[in-house]
Amino acid sequence: MVDITHFKSRLLKRRDELAQMIETFEDRLDDPKPNDSEDRATASENDEVMEAQIEAEYSEIKAIDAALSRVDNDVYGICLSCEGPISNERLEAVLHATKCRRCMETG
């Protein structure tokens, strides 16, 4: 049996953490760039890494929002493929999991 209150709380907490990380990275992207060309090149590479991280975090937020929608619709913890239960262990590992382990492994 899935403890919906526990998982909803964890989903909301993770969403907040991601939003804070995005804000931090976006603030860093707004920092002035160095004048030295080598330092500017390094800063540009770092910016690319931060932009990729921001994109990944937005993607996770989207998955969390979908999971929260499943919570609201009383289908959180139910596999979207076979409609069987998703184990608590899997949900602990991947809060926004949409498939049980068996369906995930079979494709």
SEDOKE-581066 format. One record per atom (N, C-alpha, C): residue in three letters; atom name; x, y, z. Coordinates in nm, 2 decimals, always signed. Layout:
N
<res = ALA&atom = CA&east = X&north = Y&up = Z>
...
REM end
This chain:
107
<res = MET&atom = N&east = +0.08&north = -0.12&up = +0.00>
<res = MET&atom = CA&east = +0.00&north = +0.00&up = +0.00>
<res = MET&atom = C&east = +0.09&north = +0.12&up = +0.00>
<res = VAL&atom = N&east = +0.06&north = +0.22&up = -0.09>
<res = VAL&atom = CA&east = +0.14&north = +0.34&up = -0.10>
<res = VAL&atom = C&east = +0.09&north = +0.44&up = +0.00>
<res = ASP&atom = N&east = +0.18&north = +0.50&up = +0.07>
<res = ASP&atom = CA&east = +0.15&north = +0.61&up = +0.17>
<res = ASP&atom = C&east = +0.15&north = +0.74&up = +0.09>
<res = ILE&atom = N&east = +0.03&north = +0.78&up = +0.04>
<res = ILE&atom = CA&east = +0.02&north = +0.90&up = -0.04>
<res = ILE&atom = C&east = +0.07&north = +1.02&up = +0.02>
<res = THR&atom = N&east = +0.04&north = +1.04&up = +0.15>
<res = THR&atom = CA&east = +0.08&north = +1.16&up = +0.22>
<res = THR&atom = C&east = +0.23&north = +1.17&up = +0.22>
<res = HIS&atom = N&east = +0.30&north = +1.06&up = +0.25>
<res = HIS&atom = CA&east = +0.44&north = +1.06&up = +0.25>
<res = HIS&atom = C&east = +0.50&north = +1.10&up = +0.12>
<res = PHE&atom = N&east = +0.45&north = +1.03&up = +0.01>
<res = PHE&atom = CA&east = +0.51&north = +1.06&up = -0.12>
<res = PHE&atom = C&east = +0.47&north = +1.20&up = -0.17>
<res = LYS&atom = N&east = +0.35&north = +1.25&up = -0.14>
<res = LYS&atom = CA&east = +0.32&north = +1.38&up = -0.18>
<res = LYS&atom = C&east = +0.41&north = +1.48&up = -0.12>
<res = SER&atom = N&east = +0.43&north = +1.46&up = +0.01>
<res = SER&atom = CA&east = +0.53&north = +1.55&up = +0.08>
<res = SER&atom = C&east = +0.67&north = +1.55&up = +0.02>
<res = ARG&atom = N&east = +0.71&north = +1.43&up = -0.01>
<res = ARG&atom = CA&east = +0.85&north = +1.42&up = -0.07>
<res = ARG&atom = C&east = +0.85&north = +1.48&up = -0.21>
<res = LEU&atom = N&east = +0.74&north = +1.46&up = -0.29>
<res = LEU&atom = CA&east = +0.74&north = +1.52&up = -0.42>
<res = LEU&atom = C&east = +0.74&north = +1.68&up = -0.41>
<res = LEU&atom = N&east = +0.66&north = +1.73&up = -0.32>
<res = LEU&atom = CA&east = +0.66&north = +1.88&up = -0.30>
<res = LEU&atom = C&east = +0.79&north = +1.93&up = -0.26>
<res = LYS&atom = N&east = +0.86&north = +1.86&up = -0.17>
<res = LYS&atom = CA&east = +0.99&north = +1.90&up = -0.12>
<res = LYS&atom = C&east = +1.09&north = +1.90&up = -0.23>
<res = ARG&atom = N&east = +1.09&north = +1.79&up = -0.31>
<res = ARG&atom = CA&east = +1.19&north = +1.78&up = -0.42>
<res = ARG&atom = C&east = +1.16&north = +1.89&up = -0.52>
<res = ARG&atom = N&east = +1.04&north = +1.92&up = -0.55>
<res = ARG&atom = CA&east = +1.00&north = +2.03&up = -0.64>
<res = ARG&atom = C&east = +1.06&north = +2.16&up = -0.60>
<res = ASP&atom = N&east = +1.04&north = +2.19&up = -0.47>
<res = ASP&atom = CA&east = +1.10&north = +2.31&up = -0.41>
<res = ASP&atom = C&east = +1.25&north = +2.31&up = -0.42>
<res = GLU&atom = N&east = +1.32&north = +2.20&up = -0.39>
<res = GLU&atom = CA&east = +1.46&north = +2.19&up = -0.40>
<res = GLU&atom = C&east = +1.51&north = +2.23&up = -0.55>
<res = LEU&atom = N&east = +1.44&north = +2.17&up = -0.64>
<res = LEU&atom = CA&east = +1.47&north = +2.19&up = -0.78>
<res = LEU&atom = C&east = +1.45&north = +2.33&up = -0.82>
<res = ALA&atom = N&east = +1.34&north = +2.39&up = -0.78>
<res = ALA&atom = CA&east = +1.32&north = +2.53&up = -0.81>
<res = ALA&atom = C&east = +1.42&north = +2.62&up = -0.75>
<res = GLN&atom = N&east = +1.47&north = +2.59&up = -0.63>
<res = GLN&atom = CA&east = +1.58&north = +2.67&up = -0.57>
<res = GLN&atom = C&east = +1.71&north = +2.66&up = -0.65>
<res = MET&atom = N&east = +1.74&north = +2.53&up = -0.69>
<res = MET&atom = CA&east = +1.86&north = +2.51&up = -0.77>
<res = MET&atom = C&east = +1.85&north = +2.59&up = -0.90>
<res = ILE&atom = N&east = +1.74&north = +2.58&up = -0.97>
<res = ILE&atom = CA&east = +1.72&north = +2.66&up = -1.09>
<res = ILE&atom = C&east = +1.75&north = +2.81&up = -1.07>
<res = GLU&atom = N&east = +1.69&north = +2.86&up = -0.97>
<res = GLU&atom = CA&east = +1.71&north = +3.00&up = -0.94>
<res = GLU&atom = C&east = +1.86&north = +3.04&up = -0.91>
<res = THR&atom = N&east = +1.93&north = +2.95&up = -0.84>
<res = THR&atom = CA&east = +2.07&north = +2.97&up = -0.81>
<res = THR&atom = C&east = +2.15&north = +2.97&up = -0.94>
<res = PHE&atom = N&east = +2.12&north = +2.87&up = -1.03>
<res = PHE&atom = CA&east = +2.20&north = +2.86&up = -1.16>
<res = PHE&atom = C&east = +2.16&north = +2.98&up = -1.25>
<res = GLU&atom = N&east = +2.04&north = +3.02&up = -1.25>
<res = GLU&atom = CA&east = +2.00&north = +3.13&up = -1.33>
<res = GLU&atom = C&east = +2.07&north = +3.26&up = -1.29>
<res = ASP&atom = N&east = +2.08&north = +3.28&up = -1.15>
<res = ASP&atom = CA&east = +2.15&north = +3.39&up = -1.10>
<res = ASP&atom = C&east = +2.29&north = +3.39&up = -1.14>
<res = ARG&atom = N&east = +2.36&north = +3.27&up = -1.14>
<res = ARG&atom = CA&east = +2.50&north = +3.26&up = -1.18>
<res = ARG&atom = C&east = +2.52&north = +3.29&up = -1.32>
<res = LEU&atom = N&east = +2.42&north = +3.26&up = -1.41>
<res = LEU&atom = CA&east = +2.43&north = +3.28&up = -1.55>
<res = LEU&atom = C&east = +2.42&north = +3.43&up = -1.58>
<res = ASP&atom = N&east = +2.36&north = +3.51&up = -1.49>
<res = ASP&atom = CA&east = +2.35&north = +3.65&up = -1.50>
<res = ASP&atom = C&east = +2.48&north = +3.73&up = -1.45>
<res = ASP&atom = N&east = +2.57&north = +3.66&up = -1.39>
<res = ASP&atom = CA&east = +2.69&north = +3.72&up = -1.34>
<res = ASP&atom = C&east = +2.77&north = +3.78&up = -1.45>
<res = PRO&atom = N&east = +2.84&north = +3.89&up = -1.43>
<res = PRO&atom = CA&east = +2.92&north = +3.95&up = -1.54>
<res = PRO&atom = C&east = +3.03&north = +3.85&up = -1.58>
<res = LYS&atom = N&east = +3.07&north = +3.85&up = -1.71>
<res = LYS&atom = CA&east = +3.17&north = +3.76&up = -1.76>
<res = LYS&atom = C&east = +3.31&north = +3.82&up = -1.75>
<res = PRO&atom = N&east = +3.41&north = +3.74&up = -1.73>
<res = PRO&atom = CA&east = +3.54&north = +3.79&up = -1.71>
<res = PRO&atom = C&east = +3.59&north = +3.86&up = -1.84>
<res = ASN&atom = N&east = +3.69&north = +3.95&up = -1.83>
<res = ASN&atom = CA&east = +3.75&north = +4.02&up = -1.94>
<res = ASN&atom = C&east = +3.85&north = +3.94&up = -2.02>
<res = ASP&atom = N&east = +3.92&north = +3.86&up = -1.94>
<res = ASP&atom = CA&east = +4.03&north = +3.77&up = -2.00>
<res = ASP&atom = C&east = +3.96&north = +3.67&up = -2.09>
<res = SER&atom = N&east = +4.02&north = +3.65&up = -2.21>
<res = SER&atom = CA&east = +3.96&north = +3.56&up = -2.31>
<res = SER&atom = C&east = +3.96&north = +3.41&up = -2.26>
<res = GLU&atom = N&east = +4.07&north = +3.37&up = -2.20>
<res = GLU&atom = CA&east = +4.07&north = +3.23&up = -2.15>
<res = GLU&atom = C&east = +3.97&north = +3.21&up = -2.03>
<res = ASP&atom = N&east = +3.96&north = +3.31&up = -1.94>
<res = ASP&atom = CA&east = +3.86&north = +3.30&up = -1.84>
<res = ASP&atom = C&east = +3.72&north = +3.31&up = -1.89>
<res = ARG&atom = N&east = +3.70&north = +3.39&up = -2.00>
<res = ARG&atom = CA&east = +3.57&north = +3.40&up = -2.06>
<res = ARG&atom = C&east = +3.53&north = +3.27&up = -2.13>
<res = ALA&atom = N&east = +3.63&north = +3.20&up = -2.19>
<res = ALA&atom = CA&east = +3.60&north = +3.07&up = -2.25>
<res = ALA&atom = C&east = +3.56&north = +2.97&up = -2.14>
<res = THR&atom = N&east = +3.63&north = +2.97&up = -2.03>
<res = THR&atom = CA&east = +3.60&north = +2.87&up = -1.92>
<res = THR&atom = C&east = +3.46&north = +2.91&up = -1.87>
<res = ALA&atom = N&east = +3.43&north = +3.04&up = -1.85>
<res = ALA&atom = CA&east = +3.30&north = +3.08&up = -1.80>
<res = ALA&atom = C&east = +3.19&north = +3.03&up = -1.90>
<res = SER&atom = N&east = +3.22&north = +3.04&up = -2.03>
<res = SER&atom = CA&east = +3.12&north = +3.00&up = -2.13>
<res = SER&atom = C&east = +3.09&north = +2.85&up = -2.12>
<res = GLU&atom = N&east = +3.20&north = +2.77&up = -2.10>
<res = GLU&atom = CA&east = +3.18&north = +2.63&up = -2.08>
<res = GLU&atom = C&east = +3.10&north = +2.60&up = -1.96>
<res = ASN&atom = N&east = +3.13&north = +2.67&up = -1.85>
<res = ASN&atom = CA&east = +3.05&north = +2.65&up = -1.73>
<res = ASN&atom = C&east = +2.90&north = +2.69&up = -1.75>
<res = ASP&atom = N&east = +2.88&north = +2.80&up = -1.82>
<res = ASP&atom = CA&east = +2.74&north = +2.84&up = -1.85>
<res = ASP&atom = C&east = +2.67&north = +2.73&up = -1.92>
<res = GLU&atom = N&east = +2.73&north = +2.66&up = -2.02>
<res = GLU&atom = CA&east = +2.67&north = +2.55&up = -2.09>
<res = GLU&atom = C&east = +2.63&north = +2.44&up = -2.00>
<res = VAL&atom = N&east = +2.72&north = +2.41&up = -1.91>
<res = VAL&atom = CA&east = +2.69&north = +2.30&up = -1.81>
<res = VAL&atom = C&east = +2.57&north = +2.34&up = -1.72>
<res = MET&atom = N&east = +2.57&north = +2.46&up = -1.68>
<res = MET&atom = CA&east = +2.46&north = +2.51&up = -1.59>
<res = MET&atom = C&east = +2.33&north = +2.51&up = -1.67>
<res = GLU&atom = N&east = +2.33&north = +2.55&up = -1.80>
<res = GLU&atom = CA&east = +2.21&north = +2.55&up = -1.88>
<res = GLU&atom = C&east = +2.16&north = +2.41&up = -1.90>
<res = ALA&atom = N&east = +2.25&north = +2.31&up = -1.92>
<res = ALA&atom = CA&east = +2.21&north = +2.17&up = -1.93>
<res = ALA&atom = C&east = +2.14&north = +2.12&up = -1.80>
<res = GLN&atom = N&east = +2.20&north = +2.17&up = -1.69>
<res = GLN&atom = CA&east = +2.15&north = +2.13&up = -1.56>
<res = GLN&atom = C&east = +2.01&north = +2.19&up = -1.53>
<res = ILE&atom = N&east = +2.00&north = +2.31&up = -1.57>
<res = ILE&atom = CA&east = +1.87&north = +2.38&up = -1.56>
<res = ILE&atom = C&east = +1.76&north = +2.31&up = -1.64>
<res = GLU&atom = N&east = +1.80&north = +2.27&up = -1.76>
<res = GLU&atom = CA&east = +1.71&north = +2.19&up = -1.85>
<res = GLU&atom = C&east = +1.67&north = +2.06&up = -1.78>
<res = ALA&atom = N&east = +1.76&north = +1.99&up = -1.73>
<res = ALA&atom = CA&east = +1.73&north = +1.86&up = -1.66>
<res = ALA&atom = C&east = +1.64&north = +1.88&up = -1.54>
<res = GLU&atom = N&east = +1.67&north = +1.99&up = -1.47>
<res = GLU&atom = CA&east = +1.58&north = +2.02&up = -1.35>
<res = GLU&atom = C&east = +1.44&north = +2.06&up = -1.39>
<res = TYR&atom = N&east = +1.43&north = +2.14&up = -1.50>
<res = TYR&atom = CA&east = +1.29&north = +2.16&up = -1.54>
<res = TYR&atom = C&east = +1.22&north = +2.04&up = -1.59>
<res = SER&atom = N&east = +1.29&north = +1.95&up = -1.65>
<res = SER&atom = CA&east = +1.23&north = +1.82&up = -1.69>
<res = SER&atom = C&east = +1.19&north = +1.74&up = -1.57>
<res = GLU&atom = N&east = +1.27&north = +1.74&up = -1.47>
<res = GLU&atom = CA&east = +1.23&north = +1.67&up = -1.35>
<res = GLU&atom = C&east = +1.11&north = +1.73&up = -1.28>
<res = ILE&atom = N&east = +1.10&north = +1.86&up = -1.28>
<res = ILE&atom = CA&east = +0.98&north = +1.93&up = -1.23>
<res = ILE&atom = C&east = +0.86&north = +1.90&up = -1.30>
<res = LYS&atom = N&east = +0.87&north = +1.89&up = -1.44>
<res = LYS&atom = CA&east = +0.76&north = +1.85&up = -1.52>
<res = LYS&atom = C&east = +0.71&north = +1.71&up = -1.48>
<res = ALA&atom = N&east = +0.80&north = +1.61&up = -1.46>
<res = ALA&atom = CA&east = +0.77&north = +1.48&up = -1.42>
<res = ALA&atom = C&east = +0.70&north = +1.48&up = -1.28>
<res = ILE&atom = N&east = +0.75&north = +1.56&up = -1.19>
<res = ILE&atom = CA&east = +0.70&north = +1.57&up = -1.05>
<res = ILE&atom = C&east = +0.56&north = +1.63&up = -1.06>
<res = ASP&atom = N&east = +0.54&north = +1.73&up = -1.14>
<res = ASP&atom = CA&east = +0.40&north = +1.79&up = -1.16>
<res = ASP&atom = C&east = +0.30&north = +1.68&up = -1.21>
<res = ALA&atom = N&east = +0.35&north = +1.60&up = -1.30>
<res = ALA&atom = CA&east = +0.27&north = +1.49&up = -1.35>
<res = ALA&atom = C&east = +0.23&north = +1.39&up = -1.24>
<res = ALA&atom = N&east = +0.33&north = +1.36&up = -1.16>
<res = ALA&atom = CA&east = +0.31&north = +1.27&up = -1.04>
<res = ALA&atom = C&east = +0.21&north = +1.33&up = -0.94>
<res = LEU&atom = N&east = +0.23&north = +1.46&up = -0.92>
<res = LEU&atom = CA&east = +0.13&north = +1.53&up = -0.83>
<res = LEU&atom = C&east = -0.01&north = +1.52&up = -0.89>
<res = SER&atom = N&east = -0.02&north = +1.53&up = -1.02>
<res = SER&atom = CA&east = -0.15&north = +1.52&up = -1.08>
<res = SER&atom = C&east = -0.21&north = +1.38&up = -1.06>
<res = ARG&atom = N&east = -0.12&north = +1.28&up = -1.07>
<res = ARG&atom = CA&east = -0.16&north = +1.14&up = -1.04>
<res = ARG&atom = C&east = -0.21&north = +1.12&up = -0.90>
<res = VAL&atom = N&east = -0.14&north = +1.19&up = -0.81>
<res = VAL&atom = CA&east = -0.18&north = +1.19&up = -0.66>
<res = VAL&atom = C&east = -0.32&north = +1.24&up = -0.65>
<res = ASP&atom = N&east = -0.35&north = +1.36&up = -0.72>
<res = ASP&atom = CA&east = -0.48&north = +1.42&up = -0.71>
<res = ASP&atom = C&east = -0.59&north = +1.34&up = -0.77>
<res = ASN&atom = N&east = -0.55&north = +1.26&up = -0.87>
<res = ASN&atom = CA&east = -0.65&north = +1.17&up = -0.94>
<res = ASN&atom = C&east = -0.65&north = +1.03&up = -0.88>
<res = ASP&atom = N&east = -0.59&north = +1.01&up = -0.77>
<res = ASP&atom = CA&east = -0.59&north = +0.88&up = -0.70>
<res = ASP&atom = C&east = -0.53&north = +0.77&up = -0.78>
<res = VAL&atom = N&east = -0.43&north = +0.80&up = -0.87>
<res = VAL&atom = CA&east = -0.37&north = +0.69&up = -0.95>
<res = VAL&atom = C&east = -0.22&north = +0.69&up = -0.93>
<res = TYR&atom = N&east = -0.17&north = +0.76&up = -0.83>
<res = TYR&atom = CA&east = -0.02&north = +0.76&up = -0.80>
<res = TYR&atom = C&east = +0.01&north = +0.62&up = -0.75>
<res = GLY&atom = N&east = +0.12&north = +0.57&up = -0.80>
<res = GLY&atom = CA&east = +0.17&north = +0.44&up = -0.75>
<res = GLY&atom = C&east = +0.11&north = +0.33&up = -0.83>
<res = ILE&atom = N&east = +0.04&north = +0.36&up = -0.94>
<res = ILE&atom = CA&east = -0.02&north = +0.26&up = -1.03>
<res = ILE&atom = C&east = +0.05&north = +0.27&up = -1.16>
<res = CYS&atom = N&east = +0.10&north = +0.16&up = -1.21>
<res = CYS&atom = CA&east = +0.18&north = +0.15&up = -1.33>
<res = CYS&atom = C&east = +0.09&north = +0.19&up = -1.45>
<res = LEU&atom = N&east = +0.14&north = +0.28&up = -1.53>
<res = LEU&atom = CA&east = +0.07&north = +0.33&up = -1.65>
<res = LEU&atom = C&east = +0.06&north = +0.22&up = -1.76>
<res = SER&atom = N&east = +0.15&north = +0.12&up = -1.75>
<res = SER&atom = CA&east = +0.14&north = +0.02&up = -1.86>
<res = SER&atom = C&east = +0.05&north = -0.10&up = -1.82>
<res = CYS&atom = N&east = +0.07&north = -0.16&up = -1.70>
<res = CYS&atom = CA&east = +0.00&north = -0.28&up = -1.67>
<res = CYS&atom = C&east = -0.11&north = -0.25&up = -1.56>
<res = GLU&atom = N&east = -0.11&north = -0.13&up = -1.51>
<res = GLU&atom = CA&east = -0.21&north = -0.09&up = -1.41>
<res = GLU&atom = C&east = -0.19&north = -0.16&up = -1.28>
<res = GLY&atom = N&east = -0.08&north = -0.23&up = -1.26>
<res = GLY&atom = CA&east = -0.05&north = -0.29&up = -1.13>
<res = GLY&atom = C&east = +0.02&north = -0.19&up = -1.04>
<res = PRO&atom = N&east = +0.05&north = -0.23&up = -0.92>
<res = PRO&atom = CA&east = +0.11&north = -0.14&up = -0.82>
<res = PRO&atom = C&east = +0.26&north = -0.12&up = -0.85>
<res = ILE&atom = N&east = +0.30&north = +0.00&up = -0.83>
<res = ILE&atom = CA&east = +0.45&north = +0.03&up = -0.83>
<res = ILE&atom = C&east = +0.50&north = +0.02&up = -0.69>
<res = SER&atom = N&east = +0.60&north = -0.06&up = -0.67>
<res = SER&atom = CA&east = +0.65&north = -0.08&up = -0.53>
<res = SER&atom = C&east = +0.69&north = +0.04&up = -0.46>
<res = ASN&atom = N&east = +0.68&north = +0.04&up = -0.33>
<res = ASN&atom = CA&east = +0.72&north = +0.16&up = -0.25>
<res = ASN&atom = C&east = +0.87&north = +0.18&up = -0.27>
<res = GLU&atom = N&east = +0.95&north = +0.07&up = -0.28>
<res = GLU&atom = CA&east = +1.09&north = +0.08&up = -0.30>
<res = GLU&atom = C&east = +1.12&north = +0.16&up = -0.43>
<res = ARG&atom = N&east = +1.05&north = +0.13&up = -0.54>
<res = ARG&atom = CA&east = +1.07&north = +0.20&up = -0.67>
<res = ARG&atom = C&east = +1.03&north = +0.34&up = -0.65>
<res = LEU&atom = N&east = +0.92&north = +0.37&up = -0.59>
<res = LEU&atom = CA&east = +0.88&north = +0.51&up = -0.57>
<res = LEU&atom = C&east = +0.97&north = +0.59&up = -0.48>
<res = GLU&atom = N&east = +1.03&north = +0.52&up = -0.38>
<res = GLU&atom = CA&east = +1.13&north = +0.59&up = -0.30>
<res = GLU&atom = C&east = +1.25&north = +0.63&up = -0.39>
<res = ALA&atom = N&east = +1.29&north = +0.54&up = -0.48>
<res = ALA&atom = CA&east = +1.41&north = +0.56&up = -0.57>
<res = ALA&atom = C&east = +1.38&north = +0.67&up = -0.67>
<res = VAL&atom = N&east = +1.26&north = +0.66&up = -0.73>
<res = VAL&atom = CA&east = +1.22&north = +0.75&up = -0.84>
<res = VAL&atom = C&east = +1.08&north = +0.80&up = -0.80>
<res = LEU&atom = N&east = +1.07&north = +0.91&up = -0.74>
<res = LEU&atom = CA&east = +0.94&north = +0.96&up = -0.69>
<res = LEU&atom = C&east = +0.83&north = +0.97&up = -0.79>
<res = HIS&atom = N&east = +0.87&north = +1.00&up = -0.91>
<res = HIS&atom = CA&east = +0.78&north = +1.03&up = -1.02>
<res = HIS&atom = C&east = +0.77&north = +0.91&up = -1.12>
<res = ALA&atom = N&east = +0.80&north = +0.79&up = -1.07>
<res = ALA&atom = CA&east = +0.80&north = +0.67&up = -1.15>
<res = ALA&atom = C&east = +0.66&north = +0.65&up = -1.21>
<res = THR&atom = N&east = +0.65&north = +0.61&up = -1.33>
<res = THR&atom = CA&east = +0.52&north = +0.59&up = -1.40>
<res = THR&atom = C&east = +0.50&north = +0.44&up = -1.43>
<res = LYS&atom = N&east = +0.60&north = +0.36&up = -1.41>
<res = LYS&atom = CA&east = +0.59&north = +0.22&up = -1.45>
<res = LYS&atom = C&east = +0.65&north = +0.13&up = -1.33>
<res = CYS&atom = N&east = +0.59&north = +0.02&up = -1.31>
<res = CYS&atom = CA&east = +0.65&north = -0.08&up = -1.22>
<res = CYS&atom = C&east = +0.78&north = -0.13&up = -1.27>
<res = ARG&atom = N&east = +0.86&north = -0.20&up = -1.19>
<res = ARG&atom = CA&east = +0.99&north = -0.25&up = -1.23>
<res = ARG&atom = C&east = +0.98&north = -0.34&up = -1.34>
<res = ARG&atom = N&east = +0.88&north = -0.43&up = -1.34>
<res = ARG&atom = CA&east = +0.87&north = -0.53&up = -1.45>
<res = ARG&atom = C&east = +0.84&north = -0.46&up = -1.58>
<res = CYS&atom = N&east = +0.75&north = -0.37&up = -1.59>
<res = CYS&atom = CA&east = +0.72&north = -0.30&up = -1.71>
<res = CYS&atom = C&east = +0.84&north = -0.21&up = -1.76>
<res = MET&atom = N&east = +0.91&north = -0.16&up = -1.66>
<res = MET&atom = CA&east = +1.03&north = -0.07&up = -1.70>
<res = MET&atom = C&east = +1.14&north = -0.16&up = -1.76>
<res = GLU&atom = N&east = +1.15&north = -0.28&up = -1.71>
<res = GLU&atom = CA&east = +1.26&north = -0.37&up = -1.76>
<res = GLU&atom = C&east = +1.22&north = -0.43&up = -1.90>
<res = THR&atom = N&east = +1.09&north = -0.44&up = -1.92>
<res = THR&atom = CA&east = +1.05&north = -0.51&up = -2.05>
<res = THR&atom = C&east = +1.03&north = -0.40&up = -2.16>
<res = GLY&atom = N&east = +1.04&north = -0.28&up = -2.12>
<res = GLY&atom = CA&east = +1.04&north = -0.18&up = -2.23>
<res = GLY&atom = C&east = +0.92&north = -0.09&up = -2.23>
REM end
